[in-house]
Every structure is written in C-alpha cells, then in structure tokens.
Amino acid sequence: MVLPDKLKQNLITRAKSLGFDICKITPASLSDDIGSKLETAIELNRHATMEWMETTLERRKTPTAMWSEAKTAIMLGMNYGPDSDPLETLEQKSKATISVYARNRDYHDIIKGKLKTLASWLASQTSEDVKVFVDTAPLMEKPLAKQAGLGWQGKHTNLVSREFGSWLFLGSILTKAELFADEPETDHCGSCQSCLDICPTNAFPAPYQLDANRCISYLTIEHDGAIPIEFREPMGNRIYGCDDCLAVCPWNKYAQETAQMKLKARGDLLAPDLQELAQLDDKNFRAKFSGSPIKRIGRDKFLRNVMIAVGNSQDDTLKTLALKNIKDENPLVRGASIWALSRLEDQQSFANIRMKELDSETDKTVRDEWNRHA
C-alpha cells in the first residue's frame, strides 16, 4: 500500500530541518540499461584499480539486488557550494589546490548522523525497516538521484542540479515502505561540453563516460602507486581531487554557498602553501587533517601528490624540500621528489645529485625513477 502524501510532506519538512537542501522519492529499482553500462565500463577496465566495483557489480546494478525487500529510495542532497571559484587557485603554483568537498569536515560523518535521525523517524511512522547509505555501499546514488528528480548526470557523469549546480552531496534511505514517487529530471546539458574540454588528462572517452585511469581525482585519492609520468604535469598543483569539470559547468550560475558551517572551507585549506605541506611528518599530517577526508589516504600518498605539485611549481625556493624528500622513508615520496627535483634543478646539478644518491638506493622502483631522469 502506498502511504499518504502527507507523510511524504512531513518527511521533506524534517529533512530540511536537519540541513538537507532537497529530498525526493523514487522506487528502489533501476532500469537494466543502467547496470549494463556499469558492466561495460568494468569490462573496459575504466574502474582502474577499484576492484570493489567489480566484486560488488551484481549487487550494485539495482538497489533490490542488495536488499530485495526495498520498495522506496529516499534521495537527499546537501549543498556544499563554495564561496569562490575553485579554479582560481590553479594559477597559484606555489600553493596547493584541494577539492572543494575536502576543505573541511568529512561529509560522510556529517550526513550519516542526519540520515540516521531521519530514517528513525520514518521507521517510527511506517513501522517498516530502513537502511541508510552515504557513498560507502554498492548503491548507485547518482542514477537514483536523477530518477528521483534531484538533477541529471551530466556529460562528466556527475550530478548537476538546476538549483545547486554541481555542488550536492548525496545521501540515501532505502525503506520497505511505499511512498509516492517524484518525476525524474531530464538532461539539460544540450550541446555544451565544457566539462569534457577542460579535463587536464582527457579522462572522458566520450560524453557520459569516464575512464578512472586518467582521472586526477582517482589518481590523487584511490591510486596507491606512483603517479604515471604522463599525468604528472597535467596534475598541476591539484593535490587532492579535481574540480575542473564540476566548476566549469554553466549551471553553477544558480549555485549557492553552503549554509553548513562544517562544509565551509577552512582558511588553512583554501590555498595552503606547498612549502608547509611538503614538510609534514605522519604525526603532523594526522593532526592537521583530523576529521578531514584527506586523512584517509595517509601521509605518504598525500606527500606523493604534494611533491608532484612542487615539481610543477616553477618555484626555485622549493628545491631544498625536493632534495630533503628524496631521502624520505617511503618510496612513493622519494620517487615523486626525484621527479620534482628533476624539474627544478638544472641538468648538471641534477646529474651530480643523482650520481651521489643512486648508489645508496635499494628500492628498484625509485632507482628506475632516478634513471628515467638521467
């Protein structure tokens, strides 16, 4: 039985009182073509090293494959719009650019507590089971959000909203209760392909397709190894994530700054100095990024990214940091520091340093990095 529309209105009111900016309803199922597209992307290895996407493929195709009794998906969005253009810091080469979503508290922690509060209320009203999700389960939230009417998936595959532009965090509640569904949103990209054109690494094989192997967000966050050579220069000073395809979207003219204080950028993460970041040891890294999503990648991967930015900085004053970090305990940091040093030092000075340091290097990957820049 479909429950009264009044319950749905009360649900929306409660969601907004908790800080969600939009709440819409859709059936807890997705069309077969959504799952087929995901399967094709995995067959083409566009998920890169994110093996969890392949191992959870069948459960990921539709919500009922994960929870067969689910009837309704309640899709919620929280605006995290920035107060300035995220692309501005890309020109400040001695500074670091951090993705908008990671400039303060971890949104998973912020949203999950609010979802649980809302889901508990819904369960008390319907006497039906509920489950909450924030980007940590095999649930395709963006197709569900499009189906519910929160927005549409643009040519960059991310959700776009006519009201909030590119800046919506998504949360989901699945329930056995049946509620009146909202209408899906239609695609409003038209002939625009700004998001495709701006990508520094050409990560979009075609509109509405993403190859994670080439995506700076993947490379700086999910990828565990050395950054492939071809992507290092295009990374610029992006040390955690990349907002280019999001920030350039024309629909951002309707975007608003977030009202959530914990999602507003911390002053020290808006455009931090590479000089400071390149000197972080594990203790200070953990302290600086406590409560931040950046903390989860760990100090070594973070320093790897920072040293790539140092190499792209064209700032001679950062040479001493590159020289210092070629002796770091972690080979990822050492390898990236060697590349940075090769970009900042003149050819003869680099050759002299290489000859001095190479004999003491035992890690084959790092030795190869030295020899690559001989």
C-alpha positions in Angstrom: 0.0 0.0 0.0 1.3 3.5 -0.9 1.4 5.6 2.2 -0.4 9.0 2.4 1.2 12.0 0.6 1.0 13.9 4.0 3.7 11.6 5.3 5.9 12.5 2.4 5.5 16.2 3.0 6.3 15.7 6.7 9.4 13.7 5.6 10.6 16.6 3.4 10.0 19.1 6.2 12.0 17.1 8.6 14.8 16.5 6.1 15.2 20.3 5.6 15.1 20.9 9.3 18.1 18.6 9.6 20.0 20.6 7.0 19.3 18.7 3.8 18.5 21.1 0.9 16.4 18.7 -1.2 14.6 15.5 -0.7 12.8 13.4 -3.3 11.4 9.9 -3.7 11.8 7.2 -6.3 11.2 3.4 -6.5 14.1 1.3 -5.1 15.0 -0.1 -8.5 17.0 1.0 -11.6 16.5 0.0 -15.2 18.5 -2.8 -16.7 20.4 -0.4 -19.0 22.0 1.4 -16.0 23.5 -1.9 -14.8 24.6 -2.8 -18.4 26.5 0.5 -18.7 28.3 -0.2 -15.5 29.2 -3.7 -16.6 30.6 -2.4 -19.9 32.7 0.2 -18.1 34.2 -2.5 -15.9 34.8 -4.8 -18.9 36.8 -1.9 -20.4 38.8 -1.5 -17.1 37.6 2.0 -16.6 37.3 1.4 -12.9 41.1 1.2 -12.8 42.3 -0.5 -9.5 39.0 -0.1 -7.7 38.4 -3.8 -7.5 35.5 -3.3 -5.2 33.4 -2.1 -8.1 33.9 -5.4 -9.9 33.3 -7.6 -6.9 30.1 -5.8 -6.0 28.9 -5.5 -9.6 25.8 -7.6 -9.3 24.6 -6.0 -6.1 25.4 -2.6 -7.5 23.2 -2.8 -10.6 20.0 -2.1 -8.7 19.1 -1.5 -5.1 16.9 -4.6 -4.9 19.9 -6.7 -5.8 21.4 -5.5 -2.5 18.2 -5.6 -0.5 15.4 -7.5 -2.2 12.7 -6.2 0.1 13.4 -2.5 -0.5 10.4 -0.6 -2.1 11.4 3.1 -2.0 14.6 5.1 -2.2 14.5 8.5 -0.5 17.2 10.6 -2.1 18.6 13.6 -0.2 21.0 16.3 -1.2 23.1 18.7 0.9 24.5 21.8 -0.8 28.3 22.2 -0.3 28.7 25.1 -2.8 32.0 27.1 -2.3 32.1 30.9 -1.8 34.6 31.4 -4.7 35.7 29.8 -8.0 37.6 26.6 -7.2 39.7 27.1 -10.4 41.3 30.3 -9.1 44.0 28.5 -7.0 45.3 26.6 -10.1 47.2 29.6 -11.1 48.9 30.0 -7.7 51.6 27.4 -8.5 53.4 27.6 -5.1 50.0 26.9 -3.4 48.0 23.6 -3.3 44.6 23.1 -4.8 42.3 20.8 -2.7 38.9 19.7 -4.0 36.0 21.7 -2.6 34.5 18.8 -0.8 37.6 18.1 1.2 38.3 21.6 2.5 36.7 20.9 5.9 35.0 18.1 7.7 34.3 14.7 6.2 30.8 14.8 4.7 30.3 11.1 5.4 30.3 11.9 9.1 28.1 14.9 8.8 25.4 13.4 6.6 25.2 9.9 8.1 24.1 11.1 11.5 21.4 13.2 10.0 20.3 10.3 7.8 20.0 8.0 10.8 17.9 10.6 12.6 15.5 11.0 9.6 15.4 7.2 9.0 14.5 6.5 12.6 11.6 9.0 12.4 10.4 7.4 9.2 10.6 3.9 10.7 8.5 5.0 13.6 5.9 6.4 11.3 5.6 3.5 8.9 6.7 0.5 11.1 8.9 -0.6 8.2 12.6 -1.4 8.0 15.0 1.3 6.8 18.7 1.4 5.8 20.9 4.4 5.3 23.8 5.0 2.8 26.4 7.6 2.2 28.7 6.6 -0.6 30.0 3.6 1.2 27.8 0.7 -0.1 27.2 -0.8 -3.6 24.4 1.6 -4.3 24.4 3.8 -7.5 23.3 7.0 -5.9 23.7 9.3 -8.9 21.3 7.3 -11.2 18.9 7.1 -8.3 19.2 10.8 -7.7 18.5 11.5 -11.4 15.5 9.1 -11.3 14.2 10.9 -8.2 14.5 14.3 -9.8 17.4 15.8 -7.8 19.2 16.5 -11.0 20.7 14.8 -14.0 24.0 13.1 -14.7 26.0 15.5 -16.9 28.4 14.6 -19.7 31.1 14.3 -16.9 28.9 11.6 -15.2 28.4 13.8 -12.1 25.1 15.0 -10.9 24.0 18.5 -12.0 21.2 20.4 -10.4 19.3 23.4 -11.8 19.1 24.8 -8.3 22.5 23.9 -6.9 24.7 23.4 -9.9 27.5 20.9 -9.3 27.6 21.0 -5.5 25.3 18.4 -3.9 26.4 15.7 -1.5 24.0 12.7 -1.8 22.6 10.5 0.9 20.0 7.7 0.6 17.5 5.9 2.7 16.0 2.6 1.5 12.8 1.5 3.0 10.2 -1.3 2.7 7.5 1.4 2.9 6.0 2.6 -0.3 5.8 6.4 -0.9 4.6 8.5 -3.8 7.4 8.9 -6.3 8.7 12.1 -7.8 9.3 12.7 -11.5 12.8 12.0 -12.9 14.9 15.0 -14.0 15.7 15.4 -17.7 19.1 16.1 -19.2 19.8 19.8 -19.7 23.3 19.7 -21.0 22.3 20.4 -24.5 25.3 20.9 -26.9 27.6 22.1 -24.1 30.7 20.1 -23.5 32.7 22.5 -21.3 33.3 19.7 -18.7 34.8 17.5 -21.3 37.0 20.2 -22.9 38.5 21.4 -19.6 39.7 18.0 -18.3 43.5 18.2 -18.0 44.1 14.5 -18.6 41.3 13.7 -21.2 39.6 11.3 -18.8 36.3 11.3 -20.8 36.4 8.8 -23.8 33.0 10.1 -24.8 30.2 12.2 -23.3 28.7 10.5 -20.2 31.7 8.1 -19.9 34.6 8.4 -17.5 37.9 6.5 -17.5 39.1 6.5 -13.9 42.7 5.5 -15.0 43.1 9.1 -16.4 41.1 11.0 -13.7 43.0 13.2 -11.3 40.5 12.6 -8.6 41.2 8.8 -8.9 45.0 9.3 -9.2 45.4 11.5 -6.2 43.0 9.6 -3.9 42.4 6.0 -4.9 45.6 5.1 -6.8 48.2 3.6 -4.5 51.2 3.5 -6.7 53.4 6.2 -8.3 51.6 8.7 -10.5 52.1 7.7 -14.2 54.6 10.1 -15.8 52.1 11.3 -18.5 49.7 12.7 -15.8 52.2 14.4 -13.5 52.5 17.7 -15.4 48.7 17.9 -16.1 48.1 17.5 -12.3 49.5 21.0 -11.8 49.0 21.8 -8.1 46.0 19.5 -7.5 47.0 17.5 -4.5 43.6 16.0 -3.5 40.9 15.5 -6.1 40.0 17.7 -9.0 37.0 20.1 -9.5 37.6 21.3 -13.1 34.7 19.5 -14.7 32.4 20.5 -11.9 33.5 24.1 -11.6 33.2 24.9 -15.3 29.6 23.9 -15.6 27.3 26.8 -16.7 24.6 25.6 -14.3 26.7 26.8 -11.4 25.3 30.3 -12.1 22.4 29.2 -9.9 24.6 27.6 -7.2 24.6 29.0 -3.7 27.2 28.9 -0.9 26.6 26.2 1.6 24.8 27.1 4.8 26.6 24.3 6.7 29.5 25.7 8.7 31.3 22.3 8.7 31.3 22.3 4.9 32.6 25.8 4.5 36.3 25.9 3.6 38.8 26.1 6.4 41.1 29.1 5.9 44.3 26.9 6.0 42.9 24.5 3.3 41.7 27.1 0.8 45.2 27.6 -0.8 47.8 26.1 1.5 51.5 26.6 0.9 53.3 23.7 -0.7 56.3 24.7 1.5 54.3 23.8 4.6 52.6 20.6 3.3 55.9 19.1 1.9 57.3 19.1 5.4 54.5 17.1 7.2 55.5 14.0 9.0 52.9 11.4 9.9 52.1 12.9 13.3 51.6 16.4 12.0 49.7 15.1 8.9 47.2 13.3 11.2 46.8 16.4 13.4 46.3 18.8 10.5 43.7 16.6 8.8 41.9 15.2 11.8 38.2 14.9 10.8 39.0 15.5 7.1 38.5 13.1 4.3 42.1 13.8 3.3 43.3 11.8 6.3 42.1 8.6 4.9 44.7 8.5 2.1 47.5 8.7 4.6 50.6 10.9 4.8 52.7 9.0 2.2 50.2 9.2 -0.7 49.5 12.8 0.3 53.2 13.7 0.2 53.5 11.9 -3.2 50.8 14.3 -4.5 52.4 17.4 -2.9 55.8 16.6 -4.4 54.2 16.3 -7.9 52.8 19.8 -7.3 56.3 21.0 -6.1 57.7 19.8 -9.4 55.1 21.8 -11.3 55.6 24.9 -9.2 58.5 26.5 -11.1 59.5 27.8 -7.7 63.2 27.6 -7.1 62.8 28.1 -3.4 61.2 24.6 -3.1 64.3 22.8 -4.4 65.6 22.2 -0.8 62.3 20.4 0.0 62.6 18.2 -3.0 66.2 17.5 -2.1 65.2 16.7 1.5 62.3 14.4 0.5 64.4 12.2 -1.8 65.6 10.7 1.5 62.1 10.1 2.8 61.4 6.6 4.2 58.6 6.0 1.8 59.5 5.1 -1.8 56.3 6.8 -3.1 57.5 10.1 -1.6 61.1 9.5 -2.7 60.1 8.8 -6.3 57.8 11.9 -6.6 60.6 14.0 -5.0 63.1 12.8 -7.6 60.7 13.9 -10.4 60.2 17.2 -8.7 63.9 17.8 -8.3 64.5 16.9 -12.0 62.1 19.7 -12.9 63.5 22.3 -10.5 67.3 21.7 -10.8 69.4 22.4 -13.8 70.6 19.3 -15.7 74.1 19.3 -14.4 73.2 19.8 -10.8 70.5 17.0 -11.0 73.1 14.7 -12.6 75.5 15.3 -9.7 72.8 14.6 -7.1 71.7 11.5 -8.9 75.3 10.1 -9.0 75.6 10.8 -5.3 72.3 9.3 -4.2 71.9 6.3 -6.6 74.4 4.0 -5.0 72.6 4.1 -1.7 69.1 3.4 -3.2 67.9 -0.1 -2.7 64.3 0.3 -4.0 64.1 -0.8 -7.6 61.2 1.5 -8.4 63.0 4.5 -7.0 66.2 3.5 -8.8 64.2 3.4 -12.1 62.8 6.9 -11.2 66.4 8.2 -10.9 67.4 6.6 -14.2 64.4 7.9 -16.0 65.6 11.4 -15.5 69.2 10.8 -16.1 
